[in-house]
């Protein structure tokens, strides 16, 4: 990791770009509201609530299948941009495995070699009653479960170190 840091600095790569090239760096960069290098459960709750508000276009308190499809599309574009950025930096870092949209065996439940931050955003994970719509309550109440999947060392915060475990 030290060699990667030195090489990135020598090439004039910004700290943000380096963070994005580190497994989990993209997530931490976008979810760490106080910029302390770790995402707390409170930060995750606030961000998920904001995301729900953003994609609840008709403001009815539910993400309809169409609204969730827009959410999925945004996440896919974000993941693609992250992969492209990592490719430009030469940071393949094994990103080919587990980068799908959760349609495999675990159906987005992060049950295999995947990205837990993505699994917790999947409709199947959040639609608790299985009615095809996700209420704000369903979406926000799953935050602690999702956070626990990512907090692999159990210290109450998610850092890039949790993504290498």
Secondary structure as UniProt FT lines:
FT   HELIX           2..10
FT   TURN            11..12
FT   HELIX           15..21
FT   TURN            23..24
FT   HELIX           25..31
FT   TURN            33..34
FT   STRAND          39..40
FT   HELIX           41..55
FT   TURN            57..58
FT   STRAND          62..63
FT   HELIX           65..88
FT   TURN            89..90
FT   TURN            93..98
FT   TURN            105..108
FT   HELIX           116..119
FT   TURN            120..121
FT   HELIX           123..126
FT   TURN            128..129
FT   STRAND          134..135
FT   HELIX           136..141
FT   HELIX           143..150
FT   TURN            152..153
FT   STRAND          157..158
FT   HELIX           160..164
//
